[in-house]
Amino acid sequence: MAQGTSLGVRGGLTFGGVLWQDPYAADQMGVRSGPHAGVLLAYGISRWLEIEVDALWSRKGFDDRGGAHFGAVESDYLVLPALLRFRIPARVSPHLMLGPTAAVQLRCRVSGVAGIGAGNCDDPFIGTSRRKLDLGVVLGLGVSYPVASGSLFLDALGDLGLLDFKRDPLPPGFARNLAIHLSLGFSVPVGRQSRERLATGRKERDR
């Protein structure tokens, strides 16, 4: 990506977990993996800095390996990060990403519930009701490489939720979403001016 506007797609694997604290439990929380996919819009302010906004569908979750109530939680989210991308101009261009994110829960299922089996998180007999909205921060590293008329990129994004997703005050403590997204994507410049800037930037890097 370079100065100007770019559109792109990304997809890959999400490794979800939970950052939690409960003074009365000794449960061991494990990681669950799932897919993610979405689109992005980026604008290059300079050769070193870009603004990127994504809209991603992502499957997150975690395993409760010592819990008495359920064994796994699986949630689908619409994730909306707004990122600053700091990049080093080069043919193989490394970059750092940082910014806030909002996530809306679209679906939530639990499994391993004693006496019930599996069901929705909002089921009153299960008692794992979760907040639908989460706010967080994203920090990531990646690398991009020019291919054909666009850029191919590979990113590793850490996503930490800042809100306690439990609706119920009990048990005490907190529970926050935690995820790592391994993402492969492709972007293309939009408009004549953006394509000309991309071609000029490649010529300068190839010298």
N, C-alpha and C positions, 0 to 999 in steps of 0.2 A: 504494500500500500504506500501511497505517496500523497503529496498535496492534492487537494480536491476531494470529491465525494466518491465513495466506493460502496457497492452493495455486495453482500456475500452470504454464504451458508456455512454452517458448522455442525458437526455431530461427533459423537464418540461415546465414551463410558463415564458414568458418574459412580464414585465410590462414596456412599453415604454413611454417616454415623451420627452420634449424638454426644454433645458435651453436657454432662449432667452432674447434679449433686443431690444426694438424698441421705441425710444423716442416719436414717433408720433401715437402709437397705444395703446389701453387698452385691447387687447384681453386676454382672460383667457384660458390658455392651459390645457387640461385634459389628462389623462392617457388612453392608449389603451393596451390591453393585447393580446398576441398571443403565439403560441408554439415555442419551439426551440428543436433541436436534433442534435447529432453529435458524433464524436469519439475523443478519447484522447490517447496520448502516454506520459507516465511518467517514469522518471528515478530517483531512490532513491540514493542520494549522501551519506546520512547517515540516522540514525534512526530519525533525527530531520528535515531533509531538503530533498525536492524533487523538480525536475524540471518537469513541465507539459506543453505540447503543445496540443491545441485543434483545431479542425476544426468543426464549428457549423453552421447550417442553423438557422437563427433567424428572426422572424417577429417582427418589431418594428413599432412605429407610435405614433400619438398624435391626440387629438381632439382640434380644435380651436372653443371654445364655444362663442366667441364674434366677430369672424371675418366676414368681409363682403364678402370675396372671396371664402372660402372653409371651410368645417366643419370637415374634417378628412383627415389625411395622413397615409397611410399604406405602409411600405417598407419591402422587404425581403433582408436580408444581409447574406453573407458568412463571419463569424466572426472567426478570427485567433488569439487567445490570447496565450501568452507565459508567464507562471506563475511560481513564486517561491512559494512552499507550505511549510510553517513552521508548524510542527506538534508536538504534545506531545505524545510520545509512551505510549499507554495504550490500553486495550481491546476496550473501547469506546474512540476513539482518536480524540480530537478536533484539528482543523487546521486553519491557517490564510493564505490567498493567496493574492499575489500582483504581478503585472506585466503589460507590455504594450500589446496593442491589435491593430490589423488592421482589417478593415471591408470593404468589397466590396459590393456595392449595386447591387442586381440582378434584382429587380423589384420595382416600385414605382407607387402607385395609389392614387388619391385624389377623394373625394366625397363632395357633397354639394356645387359645384361651381355654382355661380349665372348664370342662363341662359344656362348652359351646363349640369350640373348634376355631372357626374363622368368621369374620364379620366386618362391618363398617366401624370406623373409629367412633362415630357418633351414636352407635347403638348404646342405649342406657344400661343394658345388661353387661356390656364390656367395660365401660367406664374409662375410656382413653380419649375422650373428646379433646380435640386440638384446635388452636386458633387457626383461622383461614389465612391470615396475612402475617408475613414475616419480613423483617427488615434486617439487612446485614451488610457486610463488607466483602469485597473480593480482592485478592492479591494473586498475581500470577506471573509466570515467565513463559516466553515462547520464542519462536524463530519463524521467519518468513523467507520465501524464495520465489523469484519471478518465474512464472510459467505461462507460456503463450501470451494472451492479452491481459493476464491478471497476476495474482499472487497466491501461492499455496502456503499455508501456515499450520504450525503445530503448537498448541498451547497447553499448559498445565495451570489450572485455576483453582485456588483455594477459596472456599465460600463458607463464611462463618455467620450464622444467624445471631442477631443481637437480642432477640425477644424470646422470653420463655413461652414455648408453644403449648404448655399445659393450660387448660381453661380452669381446672379445679385447683383450689388452694392446697388440697391434700393429694398426695404426700408433700411434705415441705421440700424446700430446695428449688432447683430449676432444671430445665431441660431445653437445650438449644440445638438447632440443626447444624450439622457440620458435613461438608462435602468437598471432594476433590474431583474436578472435571478434567479428563484427558480428551482433548478436542482437536480434530483435524478439520480444516476448512479451506475455502477458496473464495477470493473476492475479485471483483472486476471494477474498473473505474467507470463512472457514469458521466456522460456528457463529453463533448469534444475537448474542452479545456482540461478535464481530468485525465483524459487519455494522452494528451500532449505532455502534460506534466509527468505522467508515468514513464513515457518514452524518454523524455529528457533526463529524468532521474536515473534510468537504467544506463544511458550512455555515459553519464558522469561516474557511476559506480564501476563501469567496465573499463574505464581508462587505466 
